[in-house]
Amino acid sequence: MGKTIAEKILSRHSGTETYANEIAVAGLDFVMGQDGTSPLAIRAFNDMGGEKVFDSSKIAMVIDHSAPSPLEGVSALHKLMREFAADKGIKLYDIGCGVCHQLMPEQGHVVSGDLVIGADSHTCSYGAINVFSTGVGSTDLAAGMISGKLWFKVPETFKFQINGKLGRGVYSKDLILYLIGDVTADGATYMAAEYVGEAIDNLSVEARFTISNMAIEMGAKAGLMRADAKTEAWLKAHSDRVSQPVEADPDAVYAKVKEYDASRIGPQVARPHTVDNVSPIEEVEGTLIQQAMLGTCTNGRLEDLIIAAEIVRGKKISPDVRFIVAPSSRQVYLEAMNRGVIQALVEAGAAVVTPGCGPCVGTHNGVPSDGENVISTANRNFKGRMGNNRAFVYLGSPATVAASALNGKITDPRRYVR
């Protein structure tokens, strides 16, 4: 019987022939924690009697969610992480380095065929480069740091066959919002999503990260894609590790299969307060906004900043809108400066904040006020997500966010995209 990508990676790392719904104890290629979860993991590590980590070169901690620290208590947690990392000899990415899910692939820590855990739900992002990566709790993170292994229930796989090509002014964010709206927030619970087809093949690797990043928003354990020539070229530019790409077998067994025509999908917006409350932009166009946000682990990459900059270049954002930009990493920030992208955004009226999670997490850097509407490139719009449960968050592509910032209302970006 053939295997899916998830079954193959978990079989290889457990040394057993394992299939969906079976339990596998598998060796880990990399382990990651961020500042919202690592302090709890450090305490669990100590409670378990941990003395050494299994391999200091395969662990990283990232200070990105509240960076720089907004509070005295948060500063104490950051200090705990710095001291633990120094004591155990593990890599620490401190404030300004960027978002964990940008840094892990960008800095070459993960490559095709890997098995990776991270104490953050959007760890599924690395599936875009053919990695089985998944979010875990802080206790599991501690166990992984000590043993280098973790148990997994092998997930069933939901195959998304996406044919055709995305049209003008339509991006990978629109595609994944459409899919989530169609299958709903629990439509792929504890499954591995496999995204295949012409539409996926035509996307850049950066755009693919957006789709895998939001697999968790349909309940999925992982969001996987095959490794093609684009993937291999991207990995060679970012890592000196040897990858072991995995493809699903032709006779692999899928729990669900759905087929889509990407050419029929237009710009999409997720309305408050759930990610699957998705509608075509025509249904919400004209909704007044007070804040726009470009960035996060979903859409803070260089390609995203370029898309937005080309829309606002030479123009001014609405005087009634605060436009916040958070590059996903220092490397992205520098490249965007070198290309004049940051200059175009700032000249249009954007406020650029420290590379990191920025306003997405709601601890600082742009908490909206009561009753305000925000259009954001983030992956979540839950009530209170950005720090105020009396605000309203809409989700869209970088182009939709930029066009909306110009007009002070949700705007179809196709009027600006040639």
C-alpha positions, 0 to 999 in steps of 0.5 A: 500500500502506498504512502502519503508524505506524512506517512513516509517522513514518520516511517523514516524517522521512527524506523518502522513501516507506519500508516495513518492512525498508528503511533510512532516514536520518531527522532527529531531533526529540529526543535524550536521554541518562542518567547510565549512558550519557551519559559514554560518548556524550560520549567518543564525541562527542569521538572523532568530532571533535564540536565543536557539537551540531546543535541544543542545544534538541533535546538533554537529559541526565538524572542519574537512575540513580545520583542522588544519587551513591553513589560517588566515581567516579560523581560524576566522571561526573556532573561530566563531564555537567554540564560538557558540557551547560554547554559545549554549551548543552544541557538538563541535569536534575540529581539530584532532577528525576526519571527521564528517561522521565518528564521527556521527555514531562512537560517537553514535549520530545516530542509526537505524530509525533516521532522520538526516540532515547535512550541507554536501552532504555526510551525506547520509553515515549513511543510511548504519545503516538504518538512513534516513540522507541527506545533506542540505544547511546552511539555512536549517541547521539553521532552523533545529537547531532552530525548530528541524523540517524540511520539506521534499519532500518524495523521490521515491526509487531506489532499487538496488538488488545486488546478489552474492559475491564480488571476491578476491581483489574487495571491496565495493568501486568497487561495488559503483563505478560500480553502479554509472558508470551504472546509471550515476551521475543523474540516481537517482536524488532526490531518496532514494537508497535502497541497498539489496541482498547477496552482501550487507549482506556479507559486514561489516558495515564499508564497507557498509558506503562506499556505502551509502556515495556515494549515492549522486554521483548518485544524490540520497537523501539518501542511505539506507540499512536494519538493520541486526544482524551486524548492531545491534552489531555495534550499541551496540558497539558505542551507548547507544541509543535505535534504531528503525530499519525499513524494506521495506514492501514486497509490497513497490512501487519502482520507479526503480529496477535494479539487479546486480551480484556482482561476475561479478564485478572486480576492478573499477576506476573512471577517471577524471573528473566525478565520473560516468566516470568509467571503469574496472581497465584493461582499465587504468592500467599502467597510471603513478601517482605522488600521492596516497591518502588513507582516507576521509569519504569514505575510511578512516576507520580502515578496509580500512587502514588495507587493504592498510597496508597488501598490502604495508607491508614490501615493499616500495612505488615508489620513484616517488609517494607521499602516503598520509594517513588521518585516518577518526578519532582519534579513528581509528588512535589510533586503527590503531597504536595499531595494527601496521597498521600505522607503516606498512604504514609509513615504506612503505613510507606513510605520515600520516596527521591529522585525517580529510578530508585531501587532499580530499577538496583541501584546504591543506594537499596535493594539487597536481601540474599541470598535475599530476595524483592522485589515491584516495579513495575519493568520488569525482574527479571533476576538481579542487576537490583537489585544482588544476584544472590542476591535474587529479584525479582517484578514486579507492579502498584502495587496488587499491590505495595501489598497485598503490602507490607501482608501481608508476602507476595504478595497479590491486590490485588482484596481491597482495591480497591472 
